[in-house]
Amino acid sequence: MKLVDGFYDFKEAAELAPGIGKYPAWQAYYNKYKAAFDPLFSSLYKLDEESIQTTVGQLNFQDLLLQSEKGQIQFPLKKIEAILKKCCTYFDFHEDFTVYLLTGIGYSDGAALPSSDPFIYLGLELLEEKDPEILIPHEFSHMARFYRLKGKEDFNALTAGQLAAAEGLAVWASLELSGRGPDDASIAEAMMMSPYHYQTLQLSMSELEEEILNDLDRPLDRRMLEKYFTGTEAEGRSGYFAGAQIINSLMSGGMSLKDLNFMETDRIMKAFYSYKKSHCFKGMMAETENNM
């Protein structure tokens, strides 16, 4: 386990920006942490260099610096390390990995993407109001899953179904490791949405399930990302909700979260379809008996 704090490197970039320009200052900072930034920009947010340059040009480096200082207070290194050790024990994951605490461009508070060298990214500028007990186990679940299944499942071009399963697993991992109950408020927090929007999704559960099941094999392009994962509140976050419902169904049927976290996506979905079929049959049998 290695913790890399890039705060002071960004502070240096912020000091350089007035003299050499925002983008050159950003590039000097970015080049030190390409291992974390490149997968984030290319795989998750589908940003090309022109888009990044435009975004950086609109940033206020001093504001980012202040926000990052607040993020450091909310996520102190000792606390991060303690939570990570708990995660390692729970998932029996003892491979080498790196956690980067970096100031980004306002896109992500946390991420863990498929990589030959497992890592977790924490975006300091967005951490002030986040709960480390929720966010870190969430990202750890992703990191451990993607790394352990390397060679068994192709994560180079993610599908909507692969990310929905991963997000569902991460939601329950954050609840399990934080010790939060499975009440609506805690589940909503784990999905990073308000209780109101969580309840809104619950009211349309069957329609959402049908919709995402139809999109499972679709490539995770920008449209799929915005539709299910990167929107705000309920709009664009239904992938988390649907994935969590799928995983919860399987845990209700007796499967363990640890086993599911390291199970291939197609096996998870086969188990889910089997669970649905079984419970639909039981429901019909119970209804028939009640009518007799």
MARVO-196561 format. One record per residue (C-alpha): x, y, z; residue in one letter. Coordinates in steps of 0.2 Angstrom, whole numbers, plus 5000, padded with zeros to 4 digits. Example, Ala and Ser with C-alpha at 12.3 -4.5 7.8 and 13.67 -1.06 7.14 Angstrom:
2
506249785039a/506849955036s/
END
This chain:
292
500050005000m/500750174995k/499950344998l/500450484986v/499950664991d/500050784976g/499450934985f/501051024986y/501450994968d/499751074963f/500151214975k/501751244965e/500851234949a/499551364956a/501051484960e/501751454942l/500151484933a/500151674933p/501851684925g/501851544912i/499951514910g/498751394917k/498951254904y/500851244905p/500751244924a/499451114924w/500451004912q/501951014923a/500850944937y/499950824926y/501550744920n/502050694937k/500450594939y/500050524922k/499750354929a/498250414938a/497650554927f/497750464910d/496550324914p/495350444922l/495250564907f/495350434893s/494350284900s/493050364911l/492750534905y/493250514887k/494150684887l/495350724873d/496850854875e/495850994868e/494350964880s/495650954895i/496451114889q/494851204888t/494351144905t/495951194913v/495851364905g/494251394915q/494951344931l/495351454946n/496851384953f/496751474969q/495051414972d/495551234968l/496951254981l/495751314995l/494551174991q/495951044991s/496551105008e/494851075014k/494850905006g/496450865015q/495650905032i/494150785028q/495350645022f/496850645033p/498150525028l/498050425044k/496250395042k/496450345024i/497750215029e/496650145043a/495150125031i/496250045018l/496949915030k/495149875035k/494749855017c/496249745013c/495749625028t/493949615022y/494349575004f/495949475008d/496749594996f/498649604999h/499349654982e/500349814980d/499249964976f/499450154976t/498150284982v/498350454974y/497750614983l/497750734969l/496950904964t/495950864947g/494950974936i/493350954946g/492750794937y/492950654950s/492950644969d/493650464968g/493950324955a/494750164953a/494950104935l/495649944926p/497449954926s/499049844926s/499549934942d/498049944954p/497750114960f/496350224968i/496150414963y/495450534976l/495150714970g/495550824984l/494550974977e/492950874979l/493150794995l/492650925008e/490850855010e/491250675006k/491350535019d/492950435019p/492150285027e/490950275012i/492050334997l/493650235001i/492850065002p/491850104987h/493350134977e/494349994985f/492949874979s/493249934961h/495149924962m/495149744970a/493849684957r/494649754942f/496349694947y/495849514953r/494849484937l/496249544925k/496449394913g/494749324917k/493649464911e/494049604898d/493949774906f/494849864892n/493249924884a/491949924898l/490049894895t/488649974904a/488349804912g/490049784919q/490049954927l/488249934934a/488849774942a/490449854949a/489450004955e/488249894964g/489549794972l/490449954978a/488850024985v/488649874997w/490549865001a/490450045007s/488950005018l/489749845025e/491449915029l/490750085036s/489549985047g/488050085041r/486349995041g/485349955025p/484150095028d/483550205014d/484550355020a/486250255021s/485950175004i/485550344996a/487150405004e/488150254997a/487450294980m/487950474982m/486150544980m/484850624991s/483550515000p/482250594990y/483050544973h/483350374980y/481450354984q/481050424966t/482150284959l/481250154970q/479550204963l/480150164945s/481150014950m/480449884937s/480550014923e/482350054927l/482849874929e/482149824912e/482949974904e/484749944910i/484549754907l/484249794889n/485849904888d/486949784898l/488049734883d/488149914876r/489949994876p/490150124889l/490250274878d/489850444883r/487950424880r/487950274892m/488950354905l/487850504905e/486250404905k/486750284919y/488250344929f/488950524928t/487350634929g/486750724945t/485650644958e/484350534950a/484550584933e/486050494926g/486350394942r/485150254939s/486550134935g/487150134953y/485350104959f/485049954947a/486749874950g/486449884969a/484749804967q/485549664957i/486849634970i/485649644984n/484549514976s/485949394975l/486449424993m/484649394998s/484849234990g/486349185000g/487849234990m/489149334999s/489749504995l/491549454995k/491249314983d/490249424971l/491549554971n/492749434963f/491449354951m/491449384933e/490049504927t/489249364916d/489149244930r/488349384941i/487049414928m/486649234925k/486449204944a/485249364944f/484249294930y/484049124939s/483649214955y/482249314946k/481549164938k/481549064954s/480649204964h/479449244950c/478949054950f/478849054969k/477749214968g/476549134955m/476448974966m/476049074981a/474749174972e/473949014965t/473848934983e/473049094989n/471749084976n/471248904980m/
END
